[in-house]
Amino acid sequence: KTSTGKAVDGGGGGGGGPQHNVADRLATQTLSEMFDLASRDVGIEGINQRKLVTMKGLLESMHRPDIQIKVFQVCPALHGQEISEITHRIWNACPRKVDKDGMNRQELAEAILTLRGDLSMNHFVVI
């Protein structure tokens, strides 16, 4: 409440306040869009087919300007590095892939957020 007794809207969620929440939502949306553009169907159709970002798919997608923009929006520190270096850093930032064939949506997002400096609880298990 303010000094006048009115309730103040904190912007939801707690934590870093409204600006932090908006930035997190934007990053999550951007990384989800990146997954949709970079993922490939892996496995046998109708048996064990799933969408994953493979190392090859990540490298190919990083040559696309729209993917680069999304990565640099979320993690500006990667801007100016070689595409192959960025790809390897993202790939290696996922400490434990659930699927040996590639990264799922959450793993890709967490890998890039790790490079940005926002660690998730999944990464603390490895640390």
C-alpha positions in Angstrom: 0.0 0.0 0.0 1.1 3.6 -0.6 1.0 6.3 2.0 -2.5 7.2 0.9 -3.7 3.6 1.6 -4.1 2.5 -2.0 -2.9 -0.9 -3.0 0.0 -1.0 -5.4 0.0 -3.5 -8.3 3.3 -5.2 -8.2 3.0 -6.5 -11.8 2.4 -10.1 -10.8 4.7 -12.8 -9.8 7.1 -11.2 -7.4 10.9 -11.4 -7.9 12.4 -8.6 -9.9 9.2 -6.6 -10.5 7.3 -5.9 -13.7 10.2 -5.0 -15.9 12.1 -8.2 -15.0 8.9 -10.3 -15.6 8.4 -8.7 -19.0 12.0 -9.3 -20.0 11.7 -13.0 -18.9 8.5 -13.5 -20.9 10.0 -11.9 -24.0 13.1 -14.1 -23.7 11.0 -17.2 -23.2 8.8 -16.3 -26.2 11.9 -15.6 -28.4 13.5 -18.9 -27.4 10.3 -20.8 -28.1 10.1 -19.3 -31.5 13.8 -20.1 -32.1 13.1 -23.8 -31.1 10.2 -23.9 -33.7 12.6 -22.6 -36.4 15.6 -24.7 -35.5 14.1 -28.0 -34.5 13.9 -31.1 -36.7 11.8 -34.2 -36.6 13.9 -37.0 -35.1 13.1 -40.7 -34.9 10.7 -42.9 -36.8 7.3 -41.4 -37.8 4.5 -43.0 -35.8 6.9 -44.8 -33.5 9.2 -42.5 -31.6 9.2 -39.3 -33.7 9.8 -36.1 -31.7 11.0 -32.5 -32.4 14.5 -31.7 -31.2 17.3 -29.3 -31.9 20.2 -31.3 -33.1 23.8 -30.1 -33.4 23.5 -30.0 -37.2 20.1 -28.3 -37.1 21.4 -25.7 -34.6 24.4 -25.0 -36.8 22.3 -24.7 -39.9 19.7 -22.5 -38.2 22.4 -20.1 -36.8 23.3 -19.1 -40.4 19.8 -17.6 -40.7 19.7 -13.9 -39.8 16.3 -14.2 -38.1 17.7 -16.9 -35.7 20.8 -14.8 -35.0 18.7 -11.9 -34.1 16.7 -14.0 -31.6 19.8 -15.4 -30.0 21.5 -11.9 -29.8 18.3 -10.4 -28.3 18.3 -12.9 -25.4 22.1 -13.2 -25.1 23.9 -10.0 -26.4 27.3 -11.4 -25.2 27.2 -13.9 -28.1 27.1 -11.1 -30.8 30.3 -10.8 -32.8 31.4 -14.4 -32.2 31.8 -17.0 -35.0 28.6 -19.0 -35.8 30.4 -22.3 -35.1 31.6 -21.0 -31.7 28.1 -19.8 -30.8 26.7 -23.1 -31.8 29.2 -25.1 -29.7 28.7 -22.8 -26.7 24.9 -23.3 -26.9 25.2 -27.0 -27.4 27.7 -27.4 -24.5 25.7 -25.2 -22.2 23.1 -28.0 -21.8 24.7 -30.1 -19.1 22.4 -33.1 -19.4 20.3 -33.8 -22.5 17.2 -35.9 -21.8 17.4 -37.2 -25.3 20.8 -38.2 -26.8 19.7 -37.1 -30.2 19.2 -33.4 -29.3 17.8 -30.7 -27.1 14.1 -30.2 -26.4 12.5 -26.8 -26.1 13.3 -26.3 -22.4 16.9 -27.5 -22.8 17.5 -25.1 -25.6 16.1 -22.2 -23.7 18.0 -23.1 -20.6 21.3 -23.4 -22.5 21.0 -19.9 -23.9 19.8 -18.5 -20.6 22.8 -20.1 -19.0 25.1 -18.3 -21.4 23.2 -15.1 -20.5 23.8 -15.8 -16.8 20.4 -17.0 -15.7 20.8 -20.5 -14.3 17.9 -22.8 -13.7 17.6 -25.4 -10.9 18.4 -28.1 -13.4 21.9 -26.7 -13.9 22.6 -26.7 -10.1 22.3 -30.5 -10.1 25.4 -30.7 -12.3 27.3 -27.9 -10.5 
